[in-house]
C-alpha cells in the first residue's frame, strides 16, 4: 500500500476486489469501516491503472511544465481527471487536481518547477568587517559570562549559594 494511505494492505486488496465486482467507493468504505477519502483515492487509482492500483511505482516522476499546463487546461475545459490520467499515464488523477489548485492560485508560475534546497550564498559579496567597538563589546560579554561561570563553580565547590 502507499505510505501515506490510511488503508492497510489487506484493506486495499479487499477494496480492489469489491471495486472489480461493481461496488462504489462509498459502499466499500462503509463495508470495510474505513475513511471515505482513502477509499476514494484508491478507487480513482483503480479506475486509471486497474489491477496494478496497489503496486507503487518506484521513484518520483518529474512532469514537464508543458504537460502540466495542457492537462490543467483540458481539465478546466471539462475533461475528467480519470480520463486525463489514463491518457497521460499519470500515477493518480489526484495530481491533476493538485496542479489545478496551483494554477488557480498562482497562475502558470505555480506549475513551473521550483529549485530544490536552500539558495546558494553569493560568493561575490565580501564578509562584513566587524567594527572595533562591536568586537570589544562581544569580547566584554564573553568575559562577563566566563567570570560568572567561574564564580558559580567556586560557589558550588565551597558549598555556598552565590
C-alpha positions as CSV (number, residue, x, y, z in Angstrom):
1,X,0.0,0.0,0.0
2,X,1.1,3.6,-0.4
3,X,3.0,5.0,2.6
4,X,0.6,8.0,3.0
5,X,-2.6,5.9,2.9
6,X,-4.5,5.1,6.0
7,X,-5.5,1.7,4.5
8,X,-3.7,-1.5,5.3
9,X,-2.6,-3.9,2.6
10,X,-5.5,-6.2,3.4
11,X,-8.0,-3.4,3.3
12,X,-6.6,-2.2,0.0
13,X,-6.8,-5.7,-1.5
14,X,-10.4,-6.1,-0.2
15,X,-11.4,-2.8,-1.6
16,X,-9.9,-3.6,-5.1
17,X,-11.8,-6.9,-5.1
18,X,-15.0,-5.1,-4.3
19,X,-14.4,-2.5,-7.0
20,X,-13.9,-5.3,-9.5
21,X,-17.3,-6.8,-8.8
22,X,-19.0,-3.4,-9.2
23,X,-19.0,-1.7,-5.7
24,X,-18.6,2.0,-5.5
25,X,-16.1,3.9,-3.2
26,X,-18.7,4.9,-0.6
27,X,-20.1,1.4,-0.3
28,X,-16.6,-0.1,0.0
29,X,-15.7,2.4,2.7
30,X,-18.8,1.6,4.7
31,X,-18.3,-2.2,4.3
32,X,-14.7,-2.0,5.4
33,X,-15.3,0.6,8.1
34,X,-12.5,2.9,6.8
35,X,-12.3,6.6,5.7
36,X,-14.0,7.5,2.5
37,X,-11.2,9.8,1.3
38,X,-8.6,7.0,1.3
39,X,-11.0,4.6,-0.5
40,X,-12.0,7.3,-3.0
41,X,-8.3,7.9,-3.9
42,X,-7.8,4.2,-4.2
43,X,-10.9,3.9,-6.4
44,X,-9.5,6.7,-8.7
45,X,-6.2,4.9,-9.0
46,X,-8.0,1.7,-9.7
47,X,-10.1,3.3,-12.5
48,X,-6.8,4.5,-14.1
49,X,-4.5,1.6,-13.5
50,X,-6.8,-1.4,-12.9
51,X,-5.3,-4.3,-11.1
52,X,-2.0,-2.5,-10.6
53,X,-3.5,0.2,-8.4
54,X,-2.0,-1.3,-5.3
55,X,1.5,-1.5,-6.8
56,X,3.7,1.5,-6.0
57,X,5.8,2.9,-8.8
58,X,9.5,3.4,-7.9
59,X,10.8,6.9,-7.6
60,X,9.1,10.2,-8.2
61,X,8.4,11.2,-11.8
62,X,9.0,14.8,-12.8
63,X,6.5,16.2,-15.2
64,X,7.3,19.0,-17.6
65,X,5.7,22.4,-17.4
66,X,4.0,22.0,-20.8
67,X,2.4,18.6,-19.8
68,X,1.1,20.1,-16.5
69,X,-0.3,23.2,-18.3
70,X,-2.0,21.2,-21.0
71,X,-3.5,18.8,-18.5
72,X,-4.9,21.6,-16.4
73,X,-6.3,23.5,-19.3
74,X,-8.0,20.3,-20.6
75,X,-9.4,19.6,-17.1
76,X,-10.7,23.1,-16.7
77,X,-12.4,22.9,-20.1
78,X,-14.4,19.9,-19.0
79,X,-12.4,16.6,-19.4
80,X,-12.4,14.3,-16.4
81,X,-9.4,13.7,-14.2
82,X,-9.6,9.9,-14.7
83,X,-9.6,10.1,-18.5
84,X,-6.7,12.6,-18.5
85,X,-4.7,10.5,-16.0
86,X,-5.2,7.4,-18.2
87,X,-4.2,9.2,-21.4
88,X,-1.1,10.9,-19.9
89,X,-0.2,7.8,-17.8
90,X,-0.1,9.6,-14.5
91,X,0.2,7.8,-11.3
92,X,-3.1,9.2,-9.9
93,X,-5.9,11.6,-11.0
94,X,-5.3,13.5,-7.8
95,X,-2.2,15.0,-9.4
96,X,-4.4,16.9,-11.9
97,X,-6.5,18.3,-9.0
98,X,-3.3,19.5,-7.2
99,X,-2.0,21.1,-10.4
100,X,-5.4,22.8,-11.0
101,X,-5.3,24.3,-7.5
102,X,-1.8,25.6,-8.0
103,X,-2.8,27.0,-11.4
104,X,-5.8,28.8,-9.9
105,X,-3.8,30.2,-7.0
106,X,-0.6,31.2,-8.8
107,X,-1.3,31.1,-12.5
108,X,1.2,29.5,-14.9
109,X,4.1,30.2,-12.5
110,X,2.6,27.7,-10.0
111,X,3.2,24.9,-12.4
112,X,6.8,25.7,-13.2
113,X,9.5,23.6,-11.5
114,X,10.9,25.1,-8.3
115,X,14.6,25.0,-7.4
116,X,15.4,22.4,-4.7
117,X,17.1,23.1,-1.5
118,X,18.5,26.3,0.1
119,X,19.6,29.1,-2.2
120,X,23.3,29.4,-2.7
121,X,25.2,32.1,-0.9
122,X,26.6,34.7,-3.3
123,X,30.4,34.2,-3.3
124,X,30.9,37.8,-4.7
125,X,29.8,39.5,-1.6
126,X,32.7,40.0,0.9
127,X,32.1,39.2,4.5
128,X,31.3,42.4,6.5
129,X,34.1,43.6,8.7
130,X,33.2,43.9,12.3
131,X,33.9,47.4,13.8
132,X,36.4,47.7,16.7
133,X,33.5,48.7,19.1
134,X,31.4,45.7,18.2
135,X,34.4,43.4,18.6
136,X,35.2,44.8,22.0
137,X,31.6,44.6,23.2
138,X,31.4,40.9,22.1
139,X,34.7,40.2,23.9
140,X,33.5,42.0,27.0
141,X,30.2,40.0,27.0
142,X,32.2,36.7,26.7
143,X,34.5,37.7,29.6
144,X,31.5,38.5,31.8
145,X,29.9,35.1,31.1
146,X,33.2,33.4,31.8
147,X,33.6,35.3,35.2
148,X,30.0,34.4,36.1
149,X,30.6,30.7,35.2
150,X,33.8,30.5,37.3
151,X,32.1,32.2,40.2
152,X,29.3,29.6,40.2
153,X,31.9,26.8,40.0
154,X,33.8,28.2,43.0
155,X,30.5,28.6,44.9
156,X,29.5,25.0,44.2
157,X,32.9,23.8,45.3
158,X,32.7,25.8,48.6
159,X,29.1,24.7,49.1
160,X,27.8,28.2,49.3
161,X,24.9,29.7,47.3
162,X,26.1,32.7,45.3
